[in-house]
Amino acid sequence: MHLSEESMRAVHLLAVSAGILGAVPALANEDVLKRTANPAEQVLQTVDYANTRYSKLDQINAGNVNKLQVAWTFSTGVLRGHEGSPLVVGDVMYVHTPFPNIVYALDLNQDGKILWKYEPKQDPNVIPVMCCDTVNRGLAYADGAIFLHQADTTIVSLDAKSGKVNWSVQNGDPKIGETNTATVLPVKDKLIVGIAGAEYGIRGHITAYDLKTGKQAWRAYNLGPDAEMKIDPEKTTELGKPVGKDSSIKTWEGDQWKTGGASTWGWYSYDPKLNLVYYGTGNPSTWNPKQRPGDNKWSMTIFARDADTGVAKWVYQMTPHDEWDYDGINEMILTDQKIGDKERPLLTHFDRNGFGYTLDRATGELLVAEKYDPAVNWATKVDQDKSSKTYGRPLVVAKYSTDQNGEDTNSKGICPAALGSKDQQPAAYSPKTNLFYVPTNHVCMDYEPFRVSYTPGQPYVGATLSMYPAPNSHGGMGNFIAWDGTAGKIKWSNPEQFSVWSGALATAGDVVFYGTLEGYLKAVDSKTGKELYKFKTPSGIIGNVMTFQHKGKQNIAVLSGVGGWAGIGLAAGLTDPNAGLGAVGGYAALSSYTNLGGQLTVFNLPN
């Protein structure tokens, strides 16, 4: 909603006369709304509040994308995994790196000349505490400031013009295993941030800080007492019913919730009409399910929270009593589509557990839950019968239950592997096709849980894993798929040799872009999936493809720099096949195709 200055003054005067100025909620951030509506720029990692990763730019289209060429490149000077994407505000591009989380402001009028550089001084002891590479999912822009959440959990507001620090605040404590890899989301007058560290037995939370001052506005934990979770036992619902008193504590044994994980290192969405922020929580700690009987709420859960107060409106736990490390942190994509004859406000989520979920984002009603990789075998289905006792729950296959098989037993052939049918690599949605474009992992695992004790700041994992391509399939470890979220069906699927660990971008030019772990930028037809273009960049791509317009010309940009969980062997020089929580052996062949390197590549069409 956009109010004129006169209306704003009237609201202000009304508030003053009523003596309630302090109680008037801020309007949706006008600057972010205005700039996300302008396809020439990109001010959020998610492209828009709805996380669609869709651009209205169409100069580059299915008919001419094969003519793309490299316009200019930029070396970040940092190795390890480069996740996230650059931002573009006006004539300036903002580029971030993995640890030490350098930020560059580049002049688009001079092929990326450096305008300023911010290099934080962080304690390198944070590196070994970061679970799966030193990645960072990028910056956000609002109200003339660039926001960065560093690895050591320092949140920084930088003046977008000069790079000068406006404010900085500490969000967590690396000494107990709290770190950060995620981006942030500016909503209204607040900055929404999360925390990583479930592999160290932290207690996950989401926090809102004042955009202008950095002062904490609210914090909501994902586990524990109702008050600390900002859960109302009567008004917060799951699948239409109140969650009831002590909904989290009752599902943990004793004080286990205090080291229960459920971190928030993924993505955030926001619906300005409903004023709700959406996000997912990660795995419960430890990875040994025998050590934490119960449903372990609210790990593995989609949360819908009021942006002003943090109070949870609804929750939905996808994987109760997780036995496989299927973190629920992947993005929530907000669309308005018809289910049956009725237009509904939808939320679509591709979970690590291999199910694609569609819910009503206003009420949390479950509408669709289907497998988006046919290899998924740990559960037969999600029960969608409202009259059933197991409504909304996955029906677990005993053979693949690491809990039922027990400690020190190697459960074999579980699909997907712990890194999920999709990890953090974000999907895209095109309103032109009504399809979601999903970068996926086609990987299975063996999983052996063992007893582990909790020590602050030390790994609290308790399982040994090995990963490999899904058997009886195309032999590769990834697919790039198109998904109908209202029907819960795959429309087309392109096999890939390795997991597709890059974020997708859909455009009005009927093209979808993504990157591969070998380093290819690929463009495919949004209707058919036909490959239209590919170009090999210097290092594997785990960054998210973005597009912007400068001086009337559309550009495509992507960060290369192999790493992340899938590329951790290369990134950290690991050789033990079970290292990297099982990923090193699974992705050993990657070293024959690419090498480390941090580079930005910008493409456009010839004049």
HELIX and SHEET records of a PDB file:
HELIX    1   1 GLU A    5  ALA A   18  1                                  14    
HELIX    2   2 LEU A   21  ALA A   23  5                                   3    
HELIX    3   3 GLU A   30  THR A   36  1                                   7    
HELIX    4   4 VAL A   65  LYS A   67  5                                   3    
HELIX    5   5 LEU A  108  GLN A  110  5                                   3    
HELIX    6   6 PRO A  124  VAL A  129  5                                   6    
HELIX    7   7 PRO A  174  ILE A  176  5                                   3    
HELIX    8   8 ALA A  198  TYR A  200  5                                   3    
HELIX    9   9 ASP A  226  MET A  229  1                                   4    
HELIX   10  10 ILE A  249  THR A  251  5                                   3    
HELIX   11  11 GLN A  256  THR A  259  5                                   4    
HELIX   12  12 PRO A  289  GLN A  291  5                                   3    
HELIX   13  13 ALA A  398  TYR A  400  5                                   3    
HELIX   14  14 THR A  402  ASN A  405  1                                   4    
HELIX   15  15 ILE A  568  ALA A  572  1                                   5    
HELIX   16  16 GLY A  580  GLY A  582  5                                   3    
HELIX   17  17 ALA A  583  GLY A  586  1                                   4    
HELIX   18  18 ALA A  588  SER A  592  5                                   5    
SHEET    1   A 5 TYR A  54  SER A  55  0                                        
SHEET    2   A 5 LEU A 505  THR A 507  1                                        
SHEET    3   A 5 VAL A 511  GLY A 515 -1                                        
SHEET    4   A 5 TYR A 520  ASP A 525 -1                                        
SHEET    5   A 5 GLU A 531  LYS A 536 -1                                        
SHEET    1   B 4 GLN A  69  SER A  75  0                                        
SHEET    2   B 4 GLN A 599  ASN A 604 -1                                        
SHEET    3   B 4 LYS A 553  SER A 560 -1                                        
SHEET    4   B 4 MET A 546  HIS A 550 -1                                        
SHEET    1   C 4 LEU A  87  VAL A  89  0                                        
SHEET    2   C 4 VAL A  92  HIS A  96 -1                                        
SHEET    3   C 4 VAL A 103  ASP A 107 -1                                        
SHEET    4   C 4 LYS A 113  TYR A 118 -1                                        
SHEET    1   D 4 ALA A 140  ALA A 142  0                                        
SHEET    2   D 4 ALA A 145  HIS A 149 -1                                        
SHEET    3   D 4 THR A 154  ASP A 159 -1                                        
SHEET    4   D 4 VAL A 165  GLN A 170 -1                                        
SHEET    1   E 4 LEU A 185  VAL A 187  0                                        
SHEET    2   E 4 LYS A 190  VAL A 193 -1                                        
SHEET    3   E 4 HIS A 205  ASP A 210 -1                                        
SHEET    4   E 4 GLN A 216  TYR A 221 -1                                        
SHEET    1   F 6 LYS A 241  PRO A 242  0                                        
SHEET    2   F 6 THR A 237  GLU A 238 -1                                        
SHEET    3   F 6 ALA A 312  GLN A 317  1                                        
SHEET    4   F 6 THR A 301  ASP A 306 -1                                        
SHEET    5   F 6 LEU A 276  GLY A 280 -1                                        
SHEET    6   F 6 SER A 269  ASP A 271 -1                                        
SHEET    1   G 4 MET A 332  ILE A 339  0                                        
SHEET    2   G 4 LYS A 342  PHE A 350 -1                                        
SHEET    3   G 4 PHE A 355  ASP A 360 -1                                        
SHEET    4   G 4 LEU A 366  LYS A 371 -1                                        
SHEET    1   H 2 ALA A 379  VAL A 382  0                                        
SHEET    2   H 2 PRO A 394  VAL A 396 -1                                        
SHEET    1   I 3 SER A 411  ILE A 414  0                                        
SHEET    2   I 3 VAL A 443  PRO A 449 -1                                        
SHEET    3   I 3 ALA A 463  PRO A 469 -1                                        
SHEET    1   J 4 ALA A 428  SER A 430  0                                        
SHEET    2   J 4 LEU A 435  ASN A 441 -1                                        
SHEET    3   J 4 GLY A 478  ASP A 484 -1                                        
SHEET    4   J 4 LYS A 489  GLU A 496 -1                                        
END                                                                             
